[in-house]
Amino acid sequence: MKKIFTIIISLVVLNVTAQSHQAFADGEWFRFRIHYGVFNASFATLEVKETTFKNKPVYHVVGKGKSTGLLHLFFKVDDNYETFVDKNTGSPLRFIRQIDEGGHTKDIQIDFDHSSNTAHVFNRKHNTHESFTVQENVHDMLSSFYYLRNNLNVDDISPGEMMTLNMFFDNENHDFKLKFLGREVVKTKMGNIAALKFKPYVLAGRVFKEKESLTIWVSDDGNRMPVKIKADLAVGSLDASLDAFKGLKHPLKIIMK
């Protein structure tokens, strides 16, 4: 159960240089209800705000996960993820990860220098500083979601098509891969929503059962907002569904029965 909210924030949290489509705006907010086995009253949120960072206009994205109800009694989770994304390029400037999962804690800040392809990692828990070489057009796990939302070409995409993105996470470079599975209609509390279905490729092992254990649905409209997530974990399974939202840039398309 230890990585539940990391999974949600990183994969509910999908966004490869110039912005081709603006899928979100200042004030966008999502809340997701998370079900894990018998525990079904936990939540994760994502919020976008405009601000400035180092004299640059940015989107400040904050993702939070918190256990409630029975899960909180058995396994306390309190996670905070933040990214500061350059509004003009979509590139991350700073990433923050603060987690408390059953007593397992991390407090990490990553500053990206895209001119030198370097990530400067400050581990605030242990007061250590390290620098790592990263790939061009690198993203953190939050900025990647918003970047793909803006740059996904939904008109030409075909089932089986694979998309890749450079990601830096936990002091390592990763090739984030995303496979398009097709289009489906997803039933939600807001109504039926036309959705694009994807399968991110993940590392099998301690958290996920297999590398194709995760599936995510995003709305097939201008918002490309996450609607539903399913994951087969090494122990048990997880479901997350969109529970509430506000501040969408584009009208939400509801399919009438």
C-alpha positions as CSV (number, residue, x, y, z in Angstrom):
1,M,0.0,0.0,0.0
2,K,3.0,2.2,0.4
3,K,3.1,3.7,-3.0
4,I,-0.6,4.2,-3.7
5,F,-0.5,8.0,-3.7
6,T,2.8,8.1,-5.6
7,I,1.0,6.1,-8.4
8,I,-2.0,8.4,-8.4
9,I,-0.2,11.7,-8.4
10,S,2.4,10.6,-11.0
11,L,-0.1,9.0,-13.4
12,V,-3.2,11.1,-12.8
13,V,-1.0,13.1,-12.9
14,L,-0.1,12.7,-18.1
15,N,1.6,16.5,-20.4
16,V,7.4,17.5,-27.0
17,T,8.7,21.4,-27.3
18,A,6.4,24.2,-28.4
19,Q,2.9,24.2,-27.0
20,S,0.6,23.1,-29.8
21,H,-2.7,23.2,-27.8
22,Q,-3.6,24.7,-24.5
23,A,-5.6,22.1,-22.6
24,F,-5.7,23.8,-19.2
25,A,-5.6,27.2,-17.5
26,D,-5.2,29.0,-14.2
27,G,-7.7,27.7,-11.7
28,E,-8.1,24.2,-13.0
29,W,-8.8,21.7,-10.2
30,F,-9.5,18.0,-10.0
31,R,-10.4,15.7,-7.2
32,F,-10.2,11.9,-7.5
33,R,-11.7,9.2,-5.3
34,I,-9.4,6.3,-4.7
35,H,-10.5,2.7,-4.0
36,Y,-8.0,0.2,-2.8
37,G,-9.5,-3.2,-1.7
38,V,-11.9,-2.6,1.1
39,F,-10.6,1.0,1.6
40,N,-12.7,3.3,-0.6
41,A,-12.6,6.8,1.0
42,S,-9.3,8.3,0.0
43,F,-8.7,11.3,-2.2
44,A,-6.1,13.0,-4.5
45,T,-6.3,16.5,-5.9
46,L,-4.5,18.4,-8.7
47,E,-4.6,22.2,-9.0
48,V,-3.1,24.7,-11.4
49,K,-2.3,28.3,-10.6
50,E,-0.5,31.1,-12.6
51,T,2.4,32.8,-10.8
52,T,6.1,33.8,-11.4
53,F,9.2,31.8,-10.6
54,K,12.7,33.4,-11.0
55,N,11.1,36.2,-13.0
56,K,9.4,33.8,-15.4
57,P,5.6,33.3,-15.9
58,V,4.8,29.8,-14.8
59,Y,2.1,27.4,-14.0
60,H,2.4,26.2,-10.4
61,V,0.8,22.7,-10.3
62,V,0.1,21.1,-6.9
63,G,-0.9,17.5,-6.4
64,K,-1.9,16.2,-3.0
65,G,-2.9,12.8,-1.7
66,K,-4.3,12.1,1.7
67,S,-5.7,9.0,3.4
68,T,-9.1,9.2,5.1
69,G,-11.5,6.8,6.9
70,L,-10.3,3.3,7.6
71,L,-7.2,3.6,5.4
72,H,-6.0,6.5,7.6
73,L,-6.4,4.4,10.7
74,F,-4.3,1.5,9.2
75,F,-1.9,3.4,7.0
76,K,-1.5,7.2,7.2
77,V,-0.7,8.9,3.9
78,D,0.0,12.6,3.4
79,D,1.7,13.4,0.1
80,N,2.5,16.8,-1.6
81,Y,3.9,17.1,-5.1
82,E,4.6,20.4,-6.9
83,T,6.0,21.6,-10.2
84,F,6.7,25.0,-11.6
85,V,6.3,24.8,-15.4
86,D,7.5,27.5,-17.8
87,K,4.3,28.9,-19.5
88,N,6.1,29.4,-22.8
89,T,7.9,26.1,-23.2
90,G,6.1,23.7,-20.9
91,S,9.5,22.7,-19.3
92,P,9.7,22.2,-15.5
93,L,11.9,24.6,-13.5
94,R,11.4,23.1,-10.1
95,F,9.9,19.9,-8.7
96,I,9.0,19.2,-5.1
97,R,8.2,15.9,-3.5
98,Q,7.1,15.7,0.1
99,I,5.7,12.4,1.2
100,D,4.7,10.6,4.4
101,E,3.4,7.1,3.7
102,G,3.1,5.0,6.8
103,G,6.1,6.7,8.4
104,H,8.2,6.5,5.2
105,T,9.1,10.1,4.5
106,K,10.9,12.0,1.7
107,D,11.4,15.8,1.2
108,I,13.1,16.4,-2.1
109,Q,13.5,19.5,-4.3
110,I,14.8,19.3,-7.9
111,D,15.8,22.4,-9.8
112,F,16.3,22.0,-13.6
113,D,18.9,23.9,-15.6
114,H,17.8,23.3,-19.2
115,S,20.7,25.3,-20.6
116,S,23.2,22.7,-19.2
117,N,20.9,19.7,-19.1
118,T,21.4,19.4,-15.4
119,A,19.1,18.5,-12.5
120,H,20.2,19.8,-9.1
121,V,18.7,17.7,-6.3
122,F,18.4,19.0,-2.7
123,N,17.4,16.3,-0.3
124,R,16.0,18.4,2.6
125,K,15.5,15.5,4.9
126,H,19.2,14.6,4.8
127,N,20.5,18.1,3.9
128,T,22.4,16.8,0.8
129,H,23.0,18.3,-2.6
130,E,23.7,16.4,-5.8
131,S,23.7,17.2,-9.5
132,F,22.8,14.9,-12.4
133,T,23.0,15.1,-16.2
134,V,19.5,14.9,-17.8
135,Q,18.2,14.5,-21.3
136,E,17.0,17.4,-23.4
137,N,13.3,18.3,-23.0
138,V,13.3,16.5,-19.7
139,H,10.3,16.5,-17.4
140,D,9.3,15.6,-13.9
141,M,6.4,13.3,-13.3
142,L,3.9,16.1,-12.8
143,S,5.0,18.4,-15.7
144,S,5.0,15.3,-18.0
145,F,1.3,15.0,-17.6
146,Y,0.5,18.6,-18.4
147,Y,3.0,18.6,-21.3
148,L,1.3,15.6,-22.9
149,R,-2.1,17.1,-22.5
150,N,-1.0,20.1,-24.5
151,N,0.9,18.3,-27.2
152,L,-1.0,15.1,-27.8
153,N,-2.3,15.0,-31.4
154,V,-5.6,13.3,-31.0
155,D,-6.6,13.7,-34.6
156,D,-3.8,11.5,-36.0
157,I,-3.3,9.1,-33.2
158,S,-4.0,5.4,-33.9
159,P,-4.5,2.4,-31.6
160,G,-1.1,0.7,-30.8
161,E,0.8,4.0,-31.3
162,M,3.5,4.6,-28.7
163,M,4.6,7.9,-27.2
164,T,7.8,8.5,-25.2
165,L,9.0,11.3,-23.0
166,N,12.2,11.9,-21.0
167,M,11.6,12.0,-17.3
168,F,13.8,12.5,-14.3
169,F,12.6,11.0,-11.0
170,D,14.3,9.7,-7.9
171,N,17.8,10.7,-9.0
172,E,17.4,8.8,-12.3
173,N,16.6,9.4,-15.9
174,H,13.6,7.4,-17.2
175,D,12.0,6.8,-20.7
176,F,8.4,7.3,-20.0
177,K,6.4,5.3,-22.5
178,L,2.7,5.6,-23.2
179,K,0.7,3.3,-25.5
180,F,-2.6,4.4,-27.0
181,L,-5.3,1.7,-26.8
182,G,-8.3,3.4,-28.5
183,R,-11.5,5.3,-27.6
184,E,-14.1,4.4,-25.1
185,V,-17.1,5.9,-23.3
186,V,-16.5,6.1,-19.6
187,K,-19.4,6.3,-17.1
188,T,-18.8,8.9,-14.4
189,K,-20.8,10.6,-11.7
190,M,-21.0,13.6,-14.0
191,G,-22.3,11.5,-16.9
192,N,-20.9,9.5,-19.8
193,I,-17.6,11.0,-21.1
194,A,-15.9,10.1,-24.4
195,A,-12.3,9.1,-23.5
196,L,-8.9,8.2,-24.9
197,K,-7.5,5.0,-23.3
198,F,-3.8,4.7,-22.6
199,K,-1.4,2.2,-21.1
200,P,1.7,3.7,-19.5
201,Y,4.6,1.3,-19.2
202,V,5.8,1.0,-15.6
203,L,8.4,-1.0,-13.8
204,A,7.2,-4.4,-12.6
205,G,8.2,-5.5,-9.2
206,R,7.5,-4.2,-5.7
207,V,4.6,-1.9,-6.7
208,F,3.1,-3.1,-10.0
209,K,2.3,-6.6,-10.9
210,E,3.5,-6.3,-14.5
211,K,4.9,-3.5,-16.7
212,E,1.5,-3.2,-18.4
213,S,-0.4,-3.1,-15.1
214,L,-1.7,0.4,-15.4
215,T,-4.5,1.9,-17.6
216,I,-5.6,5.5,-17.7
217,W,-8.5,7.3,-19.5
218,V,-8.5,11.0,-20.4
219,S,-11.4,13.0,-21.9
220,D,-11.5,13.0,-25.7
221,D,-12.0,16.8,-25.8
222,G,-10.0,20.0,-25.6
223,N,-9.4,19.4,-21.8
224,R,-7.8,16.0,-22.1
225,M,-8.4,15.6,-18.4
226,P,-7.9,12.4,-16.5
227,V,-11.2,10.6,-15.9
228,K,-10.3,7.1,-14.6
229,I,-7.3,5.0,-13.6
230,K,-7.0,1.2,-13.0
231,A,-3.9,-0.5,-11.7
232,D,-3.0,-4.1,-10.9
233,L,-0.5,-3.9,-8.0
234,A,1.8,-6.5,-6.6
235,V,-0.7,-6.8,-3.8
236,G,-4.3,-6.0,-4.7
237,S,-5.7,-3.6,-7.2
238,L,-6.4,0.1,-7.3
239,D,-9.1,2.3,-8.9
240,A,-9.3,6.0,-9.1
241,S,-12.2,8.0,-10.6
242,L,-12.8,11.7,-11.2
243,D,-15.0,12.9,-8.3
244,A,-15.2,16.7,-8.8
245,F,-13.6,19.4,-10.9
246,K,-13.7,23.2,-11.7
247,G,-11.9,25.7,-13.8
248,L,-11.8,23.7,-17.1
249,K,-10.5,25.7,-20.1
250,H,-12.9,24.0,-22.5
251,P,-16.5,22.9,-22.1
252,L,-16.9,19.3,-20.9
253,K,-18.7,17.1,-23.4
254,I,-21.2,14.8,-21.7
255,I,-22.7,12.1,-23.9
256,M,-26.5,11.7,-23.3
257,K,-27.9,8.2,-23.0
